Each structure stands twice: as structure tokens, then as C-alpha cells.
């Protein structure tokens, strides 16, 4: 029996091709006809695997969510959990890396997890981590939303790339503080990464303060434990400065 000229269709192959198309040309490029052409198959054959374009797009989005590392939320062999600030930090970085690799899919992700299994597992892991650390369920929900807004926003577009490289745009009379703005795009990666890390640490430090007030109780005179600590590195020193539960730094 002769072998088929093209590999047999599968959900995985269709999703991979769809994501490649979205990565290359954006969401508007994704259509049944275009995808069938990319796969060298007939359009109707795709419906054997996905009933609608929305169902396919959900699978594509959930595939991206499957790239996010959730291992930091698992308990260790002794049953100990990673402190919640550390877990959120590592997760946020992995989440942003997945979105940064597929920026054209971010607008769909911003709509929420829907019925996507990987997205729901992500939400469950973040919420579970916070509740187990002692956060009230309502606050844990809001923190999860806050982190998702922050990470998705950071991956949606480049701040530095939004400034033209033409120095003539920034007339000193109109924009006295933007004399070097034309150089931002040149340092796009460092600026965008630095902005994300600055925002992430600021969020975690603020949440650690709230944790002390609302979870551990204000004015008790007790000292914060590891679950409420945020560690930061002193700027330019390479030294780690830690004020448990407050997120305050020294040596910066």
C-alpha cells in the first residue's frame, strides 16, 4: 500500500500549524481555508478534529498555557511548599516567557481561562498556593487576577519599541525630558525585561506588606516567617537583602 503523500492529520498537528500561523501573521490570518492550505489538506478534513474555528483557537491558546511551568507550586518530598512569594515570582517569569514567545495570542488569553484545561490548571495552582499560605479566598482571587493582568500586559507590547528612533521627533521645546528617547528602541530587550522585573518585585513587596497586615495580623509584635518574605538583590552589589514580610531592601 502506498504511503500517504502528507502526514495524517491529528489535533496536535493542526494546533501546531495554527500556532505557527498566528505567530507569523497574527490572529487575523487564522482561517480554516488558510490552515488547510498550510497543511496541504482539504478544509472539511479539519472539521473532523475541530467543529469550529473558536474550538481550534481555544486549543491553540491552551497549548501556549501548557508551556507555563507550574512545578514551583508542587510540594516537595517532605510535604513542604515553596514560599508563596518565591512561587509567584518563578511562575510569573515562566508565564511571561510563554506569552513573549507568542505575543499575537495574548489578546485571546486576556479573556480568561474559559474551558481550557491547561489554563484552568494554572488558575487552580496559583489560587491553591495563595490559599494554602493563609490568604483569604477573596483576596487570593484578586491577587491571581492582578498577576494575570500584570504578566499579560507586560507581554502585549514593547514599551521601548513604541518610541521612534528619529531624534528629530523629540523637540526639546515640547519634550524637555525626552532628549534620549530615540535610543530606547535600541535597548528594547533590556528596558522591557527590566521594567517587568521592577514591576514584579514591587508587586511582591506590596503583597508581602498586605500579607503581614491582613493574614499575620498587624501590631502583634511577631516576626514574619518564610511564607511572608520577599527577597530582593541590592542594586549593583550582588548581595541579597531581606526584611522578612516587608520586602524592604538594604544596600540599594
DADA-V189294 format. One record per pair of residues at least 6 apart in sequence whose ideal C-beta (glycine too) atoms are under 6 Angstrom apart, sorted by sequence separation. I is the first residue (numbers start at 1). J is the second residue. D is the distance in whole Angstrom. If there is no record, write none. Layout:
BEGIN
i & j & d
I & J & D
I & J & D
END
This chain:
BEGIN
i & j & d
50 & 56 & 4
75 & 81 & 5
113 & 119 & 3
131 & 137 & 6
36 & 43 & 4
99 & 106 & 5
113 & 120 & 5
233 & 240 & 5
234 & 241 & 5
21 & 29 & 6
22 & 30 & 6
170 & 178 & 4
241 & 249 & 5
21 & 30 & 6
131 & 140 & 5
231 & 240 & 6
241 & 250 & 4
33 & 43 & 6
36 & 46 & 6
72 & 82 & 5
113 & 123 & 5
130 & 140 & 4
241 & 251 & 5
32 & 43 & 5
170 & 181 & 5
231 & 242 & 5
18 & 30 & 6
239 & 251 & 6
127 & 140 & 5
130 & 143 & 6
32 & 46 & 6
73 & 87 & 6
237 & 251 & 5
72 & 87 & 5
167 & 182 & 4
229 & 244 & 4
229 & 245 & 6
18 & 35 & 6
127 & 144 & 5
165 & 182 & 5
211 & 228 & 5
228 & 245 & 4
230 & 247 & 4
232 & 249 & 5
234 & 251 & 3
235 & 252 & 5
72 & 90 & 4
126 & 144 & 5
163 & 181 & 5
234 & 252 & 5
72 & 91 & 6
165 & 185 & 5
208 & 228 & 6
224 & 244 & 4
17 & 38 & 5
163 & 184 & 4
224 & 245 & 3
17 & 39 & 5
208 & 230 & 4
160 & 184 & 4
161 & 185 & 5
69 & 94 & 4
160 & 185 & 6
205 & 230 & 5
68 & 94 & 5
204 & 230 & 5
68 & 95 & 5
161 & 188 & 5
160 & 188 & 4
68 & 98 & 5
158 & 188 & 6
67 & 98 & 4
160 & 191 & 4
201 & 232 & 6
160 & 192 & 6
159 & 192 & 6
212 & 245 & 5
6 & 40 & 5
64 & 98 & 6
158 & 192 & 5
14 & 49 & 6
9 & 45 & 6
208 & 245 & 6
11 & 49 & 5
18 & 56 & 6
64 & 102 & 5
208 & 247 & 4
19 & 60 & 5
64 & 105 & 6
18 & 60 & 5
87 & 129 & 5
110 & 152 & 5
154 & 196 & 5
205 & 247 & 3
15 & 59 & 5
61 & 105 & 6
15 & 60 & 6
84 & 129 & 6
106 & 152 & 6
61 & 108 & 5
15 & 63 & 5
61 & 109 & 6
84 & 133 & 4
106 & 155 & 5
106 & 156 & 5
66 & 118 & 4
73 & 125 & 4
65 & 118 & 4
62 & 116 & 4
65 & 119 & 5
68 & 122 & 6
70 & 125 & 5
96 & 151 & 5
100 & 155 & 5
62 & 118 & 5
73 & 129 & 5
95 & 151 & 5
99 & 155 & 4
62 & 119 & 6
65 & 122 & 6
58 & 116 & 6
96 & 154 & 6
92 & 151 & 5
96 & 155 & 6
27 & 104 & 6
26 & 104 & 5
23 & 102 & 6
134 & 215 & 5
22 & 104 & 5
22 & 105 & 6
133 & 227 & 5
92 & 200 & 6
85 & 204 & 5
83 & 226 & 5
83 & 227 & 5
85 & 230 & 5
END
